[in-house]
Amino acid sequence: MNAADTAFVLISAALVMLMTPGLAFFYGGMVRVKSALNMLMMSFVSLGIVTVLWVLFGYSLAFGDDIGAGLLGNLDHIGLKGIRPDTLTGGKEGIPVFAFALFQMMFAVITPALMSGALADRVKFSAWCLFITLWVTVVYFPVAHWVWQPGGWLFKLKVIDFAGGTAVHINAGVGALAALLVVGKRIGFRKDPMRPHSLPLVMLGAGLLWFGWFGFNAGSALAANGTAANMALNTQVATGAAMLGWLAYERVRHGAFTTLGAASGAVAGLVAITPSGAAVNAFGALLIGVVAGAVCSWAVGLKFRLGYDDSLDVIGVHLVGGLLGTLLVGLLAVDGVGGAVQLGRQAAGAFAVLAYSFTVSWLLAKLVDKVIGFRAAEDDEVAGLDRAFHAETAYDHSAVGGTATRDTSPTSQEAPQHHKKVDA
């Protein structure tokens, strides 16, 4: 066992765990106030559901020995059986399997949470929980096996996906597209203002994502070595460049540099460098970042042209950013790796995941809709999902406007009705 590398992977796992609450704040600030808590919960609940599934069978399906054809792992490690604290990974890393399993668990947790932003403001919380339970089981676990397990067919094809461009971002982005096509548009889409209720929360969430992403990307080296250092450096370079690329595009296109654009551009850069950062140099990372920032900024506007309601731009950022990063590594990889052959491999991997995830995600969304109904009731959607599903509101306005207590105020009986109107 290599103690230094083990510590590095454990710390990286903790950083990746922090990304899910960071994503919750990022998305939570972007929605209207009436459904802010619901948006937070749609991310947070993944920490519970996927953790349990990962221990029960997810790790075994994703990283168990291949059952044949490179499609899925076996069930030898159900409940993590057969693994001891001193059992080491089969490679040269010298780290415990438990450390690797924990690290990969956090990837499995955040991937379905990424999809939640596309469905904001309009789905039942119980339906969402059922959907992600099914989705990680039949979409994420198999795709993770394809990409990262030595027996997986994309791994054997030599598709470069260092930290999740295909398995995480393309997978989640196109899955979100399939689900929102089943669920439909929000009430008032393209008619009512649907501006973010708290841009400071968005910036906080983006900052936490940026911080945690160093564990996501550099930690995928599974060792404190030069590869991890290169990945960490390229993560920073691409993210900063993408933020500037996004801001430049929106300044030319819309005439302003927005805080939402800065946050979204940073996330686009993080997404795009994820599959490619260990295979390119700093200049390649700079180019990937600038391209991702500008192209993803353009791509978020497609929902208005094509008529699909991606509430928080999951498709424009994660699907498009994931595709860019996955394909560009075929052109920009150094040390003789890049070229037409590698570009073909990258395209095959990207579009295989895209096709599989879209098809199965659409079928799962249809199944959930038929069984329990995916869409929230119209009255609940209009009034806000926080009260309907969580019996809470994000902000307590009861003390606003005066210092009188509820017991002594002459209007105390009227206050609840007044505040209900404000929240709605």
C-alpha positions in Angstrom: 0.0 0.0 0.0 1.2 3.5 -0.9 0.2 5.7 1.9 0.7 9.0 0.1 -1.4 7.9 -3.0 -4.0 6.5 -0.7 -4.3 9.8 1.2 -4.4 11.7 -2.2 -7.3 9.5 -3.4 -9.3 9.8 -0.2 -8.9 13.6 -0.2 -9.9 13.7 -3.9 -13.0 11.7 -3.0 -14.0 14.2 -0.4 -13.5 17.0 -2.9 -15.8 15.3 -5.4 -18.4 14.7 -2.7 -18.4 18.5 -2.1 -19.3 19.1 -5.8 -22.8 17.7 -5.2 -23.7 20.3 -2.6 -21.9 22.9 -4.8 -24.1 21.8 -7.7 -27.1 22.2 -5.5 -26.3 25.8 -4.7 -25.4 26.5 -8.4 -28.7 25.2 -9.6 -30.7 26.4 -6.5 -29.7 30.0 -7.1 -30.7 29.8 -10.8 -34.4 28.8 -10.2 -37.2 31.0 -9.0 -37.6 31.3 -5.2 -40.7 29.3 -5.0 -38.9 26.1 -6.0 -35.4 26.7 -4.6 -35.5 24.1 -1.9 -36.8 21.5 -4.3 -33.9 22.2 -6.6 -31.4 21.8 -3.7 -33.1 18.5 -2.7 -33.0 17.1 -6.3 -29.2 17.2 -6.0 -28.8 16.3 -2.3 -31.0 13.2 -2.5 -28.6 11.6 -5.0 -26.1 11.4 -2.1 -28.4 9.0 -0.4 -29.9 7.0 -3.2 -26.8 6.4 -5.3 -24.6 5.7 -2.2 -26.9 2.8 -1.2 -27.1 1.5 -4.8 -23.4 1.7 -5.2 -22.7 -0.5 -2.2 -25.5 -3.0 -3.0 -24.6 -3.6 -6.6 -23.4 -0.5 -8.4 -19.7 -1.0 -7.8 -19.9 -4.6 -8.9 -21.7 -3.8 -12.1 -19.3 -0.9 -13.0 -16.0 -2.4 -11.9 -16.5 -6.1 -11.5 -14.9 -8.5 -13.9 -16.5 -8.3 -17.3 -19.2 -10.8 -18.0 -18.5 -10.7 -21.7 -18.5 -8.3 -24.7 -17.3 -5.5 -22.5 -20.8 -4.4 -21.6 -21.2 -5.0 -17.8 -19.4 -6.2 -14.7 -20.4 -9.3 -12.8 -22.1 -9.4 -9.4 -19.2 -10.9 -7.4 -18.9 -7.9 -5.2 -22.6 -7.3 -4.2 -22.5 -5.5 -0.9 -18.8 -5.1 -1.5 -18.3 -8.7 -0.5 -14.9 -10.2 -1.1 -13.1 -6.9 -0.5 -11.1 -6.3 2.7 -9.6 -3.1 4.0 -6.2 -4.3 2.9 -7.3 -5.4 -0.6 -5.4 -3.4 -3.1 -6.5 -2.4 -6.6 -5.2 -4.6 -9.4 -3.1 -1.9 -11.1 0.2 -0.3 -10.0 -1.5 2.3 -7.9 -1.0 0.6 -4.5 -4.2 1.9 -3.0 -7.0 0.1 -1.2 -10.0 -1.0 -3.3 -12.2 0.8 -0.7 -10.5 4.1 -1.5 -11.1 3.6 -5.2 -14.7 2.5 -4.6 -15.3 5.6 -2.5 -13.8 7.9 -5.2 -15.8 6.3 -8.0 -19.0 6.4 -5.8 -18.8 10.2 -5.8 -18.8 10.2 -9.6 -21.9 8.0 -9.6 -23.6 10.4 -7.1 -23.1 13.6 -9.0 -23.9 12.3 -12.5 -27.7 12.0 -12.1 -27.7 15.2 -10.0 -26.4 17.0 -13.1 -29.6 16.1 -15.0 -31.8 17.7 -12.4 -31.2 21.2 -13.7 -32.9 20.4 -17.0 -36.1 19.4 -15.2 -36.3 22.2 -12.7 -39.6 23.6 -11.5 -41.9 20.9 -12.8 -41.4 17.2 -11.7 -42.6 15.3 -8.7 -39.9 14.7 -6.1 -40.9 11.0 -5.7 -40.8 10.5 -9.5 -37.4 12.1 -9.6 -36.1 9.7 -6.9 -37.5 6.7 -8.8 -36.0 7.9 -12.1 -32.5 8.3 -10.8 -32.7 5.0 -9.1 -33.5 3.3 -12.4 -31.1 5.6 -14.4 -27.9 4.9 -12.5 -28.7 1.2 -12.6 -29.3 0.7 -16.3 -27.4 3.7 -17.8 -24.6 5.0 -15.6 -23.2 1.7 -14.1 -23.0 0.0 -17.6 -21.4 3.1 -19.2 -18.9 3.5 -16.4 -17.9 -0.1 -17.1 -17.5 0.5 -20.8 -15.2 3.5 -20.3 -13.1 2.8 -17.2 -13.0 -1.0 -16.6 -10.2 -2.6 -18.4 -12.7 -5.2 -19.8 -15.0 -2.5 -21.1 -15.4 -2.2 -24.8 -14.7 1.6 -25.0 -11.6 1.0 -22.8 -10.4 -1.6 -25.2 -11.1 0.7 -28.1 -8.6 3.1 -26.5 -11.1 6.0 -26.1 -9.6 8.7 -24.0 -11.8 9.7 -21.2 -9.6 10.5 -18.2 -12.3 11.7 -15.8 -15.7 11.5 -17.3 -16.5 13.4 -20.5 -18.5 10.4 -21.9 -19.5 8.5 -18.8 -20.5 11.7 -16.8 -21.2 14.7 -19.0 -22.4 13.4 -22.3 -24.3 10.7 -20.4 -26.0 13.1 -18.1 -26.6 15.8 -20.7 -28.3 13.6 -23.3 -30.2 11.7 -20.5 -31.5 15.1 -19.4 -32.6 15.9 -22.9 -34.5 12.6 -23.2 -36.3 13.1 -19.9 -37.3 16.7 -20.5 -38.8 15.7 -23.9 -41.1 13.3 -21.9 -41.9 15.7 -19.1 -42.6 18.7 -21.4 -42.1 22.5 -20.9 -42.6 24.5 -17.8 -45.9 26.5 -17.6 -45.1 29.9 -19.0 -41.9 28.9 -20.8 -40.9 31.8 -23.2 -43.8 33.9 -21.8 -43.1 34.5 -18.1 -39.9 35.8 -16.6 -37.9 32.9 -15.1 -34.8 34.7 -13.8 -32.5 33.3 -11.2 -33.6 34.3 -7.7 -30.1 34.4 -6.2 -27.0 35.0 -8.3 -24.8 35.1 -5.2 -25.8 31.4 -4.6 -25.0 30.6 -8.2 -21.5 32.1 -7.8 -21.0 30.2 -4.5 -22.0 27.0 -6.2 -19.7 27.6 -9.2 -16.8 28.3 -6.8 -17.5 25.0 -4.9 -17.7 23.1 -8.2 -14.4 24.6 -9.4 -12.7 23.8 -6.1 -14.1 20.2 -6.0 -13.2 19.6 -9.6 -9.5 19.4 -8.8 -10.3 16.2 -7.0 -12.6 15.1 -9.8 -9.9 15.6 -12.5 -6.5 15.3 -10.8 -7.8 12.5 -8.4 -8.5 10.4 -11.5 -4.8 9.8 -11.8 -5.2 7.7 -8.6 -1.7 8.8 -7.5 0.0 12.0 -6.4 2.2 12.1 -9.5 3.0 14.1 -12.6 -0.2 13.1 -14.4 -2.2 14.5 -11.5 -0.2 17.7 -11.5 -0.7 18.1 -15.3 -4.4 17.5 -14.9 -4.7 20.0 -12.1 -2.9 22.7 -14.0 -4.9 22.1 -17.2 -8.1 22.1 -15.2 -7.4 25.6 -13.9 -6.2 26.9 -17.3 -9.2 25.6 -19.3 -11.7 26.8 -16.7 -10.3 30.4 -16.6 -10.1 30.5 -20.4 -13.7 29.2 -20.8 -15.0 31.8 -18.5 -13.4 34.5 -20.6 -14.6 32.9 -23.8 -18.2 32.8 -22.5 -18.0 36.4 -21.3 -16.6 37.6 -24.6 -19.3 35.8 -26.6 -22.1 37.2 -24.5 -20.6 40.7 -24.6 -20.6 40.6 -28.4 -24.0 38.9 -28.6 -25.9 40.5 -25.8 -23.9 43.6 -24.8 -23.1 42.7 -21.2 -20.7 40.7 -19.0 -23.0 38.8 -16.6 -22.2 37.0 -13.4 -24.4 34.1 -14.6 -22.2 34.0 -17.7 -19.0 33.9 -15.7 -20.3 31.0 -13.6 -21.7 29.1 -16.5 -18.5 29.6 -18.6 -16.4 28.3 -15.7 -18.5 25.1 -15.5 -18.3 24.7 -19.3 -14.5 24.8 -19.1 -14.5 22.3 -16.3 -16.7 19.9 -18.3 -14.6 20.2 -21.5 -11.2 19.6 -19.9 -12.5 16.6 -17.9 -11.9 13.9 -20.6 -8.9 15.5 -22.1 -6.8 17.2 -19.5 -4.2 14.5 -18.9 -3.5 14.1 -22.6 -2.9 17.7 -23.6 -0.5 20.4 -22.7 -1.3 23.8 -21.2 -1.7 25.4 -24.6 -4.2 22.6 -25.6 -6.1 23.2 -22.4 -6.2 26.9 -23.1 -7.7 26.3 -26.6 -10.2 23.7 -25.3 -11.4 26.2 -22.7 -11.8 29.2 -25.0 -13.7 27.0 -27.6 -15.9 25.5 -24.9 -16.8 28.8 -23.4 -17.8 30.4 -26.6 -19.6 27.4 -28.1 -21.5 26.4 -25.0 -22.6 30.1 -24.6 -24.0 29.8 -28.1 -25.5 26.4 -27.5 -27.6 27.4 -24.5 -29.7 29.5 -26.9 -30.7 26.5 -28.9 -33.6 25.7 -26.6 -35.4 28.8 -27.8 -34.8 28.0 -31.4 -35.6 24.3 -31.2 -38.3 24.6 -28.6 -37.2 22.3 -25.8 -37.2 23.6 -22.2 -33.8 22.9 -20.6 -34.4 24.9 -17.4 -30.8 25.5 -16.3 -28.8 24.8 -19.5 -27.7 21.3 -18.8 -27.6 20.4 -22.4 -25.8 23.5 -23.6 -23.1 23.1 -20.9 -22.7 19.4 -20.1 -23.7 17.6 -23.4 -22.1 20.2 -25.7 -19.1 20.7 -23.4 -18.6 17.0 -22.9 -18.7 16.4 -26.7 -16.2 19.2 -27.4 -13.8 17.9 -24.8 -14.1 14.3 -25.9 -13.6 15.1 -29.6 -10.9 17.8 -29.2 -8.6 15.5 -27.3 -8.4 13.5 -30.6 -6.9 16.5 -32.2 -4.9 18.0 -29.4 -3.4 15.0 -27.5 0.4 15.2 -27.3 3.1 12.6 -27.3 2.0 11.2 -30.7 -1.5 10.2 -29.4 -3.6 12.7 -31.3 -4.6 12.3 -34.9 -7.3 11.1 -37.2 -7.3 7.6 -35.8 -7.8 8.8 -32.2 -10.4 11.3 -33.3 -12.4 8.4 -34.8 -12.1 6.5 -31.6 -13.3 9.5 -29.6 -16.2 10.1 -31.9 -17.2 6.4 -31.7 -17.1 6.5 -27.9 -19.0 9.8 -27.6 -21.8 8.9 -30.0 -22.2 5.4 -28.7 -22.8 6.7 -25.2 -25.1 9.5 -26.6 -27.3 7.0 -28.5 -27.5 4.5 -25.6 -28.2 7.0 -22.9 -30.8 8.9 -24.9 -32.7 5.8 -25.9 -32.7 4.2 -22.4 -33.3 7.5 -20.6 -36.3 8.2 -22.7 -37.8 4.8 -22.0 -37.2 5.1 -18.3 -38.8 8.6 -18.2 -41.8 7.1 -20.1 -42.0 4.2 -17.6 -41.9 6.5 -14.6 -44.5 8.8 -16.2 -46.8 5.8 -16.8 -46.4 4.2 -13.4 -46.6 7.2 -11.0 -46.6 10.3 -13.2 -43.4 12.3 -13.7 -44.9 15.8 -13.9 -46.0 17.8 -10.9 -49.7 18.9 -10.7 -50.3 22.2 -12.4 -51.4 24.0 -9.2 -48.2 22.8 -7.5 -46.0 24.0 -10.3 -47.6 27.4 -10.3 -47.5 27.8 -6.5 -44.1 26.4 -6.1 -42.7 22.9 -5.5 -41.2 23.8 -2.1 -44.5 23.8 -0.3 -46.0 21.0 -2.3 -43.3 18.4 -1.8 -41.2 19.7 1.2 -43.7 21.7 3.3 -41.0 24.4 3.6 -39.9 27.6 1.9 -36.3 28.7 1.2 -36.7 32.1 3.0 -38.8 33.0 6.0 -40.5 36.4 5.5 -42.5 36.4 8.7 -40.2 38.9 10.4 -39.9 41.3 7.5 -41.4 44.7 8.0 -41.8 44.9 11.7 -40.7 43.7 15.2 -44.0 42.7 16.6 -44.3 39.1 17.8 -47.0 36.7 16.5 -48.7 36.7 19.9 -49.1 40.5 20.3 -49.5 41.6 16.7 -53.1 42.7 15.9 -52.7 41.3 12.4 -51.1 38.0 13.4 -54.0 36.0 12.1 -53.7 37.6 8.7 -49.9 37.2 8.4 -49.8 33.6 7.2 -52.1 34.4 4.2 -50.0 37.4 3.3 -46.8 35.5 3.4 -48.2 32.7 1.4 -48.9 35.2 -1.4 -45.4 36.5 -1.3 -43.8 33.0 -1.4 -46.0 32.0 -4.4 
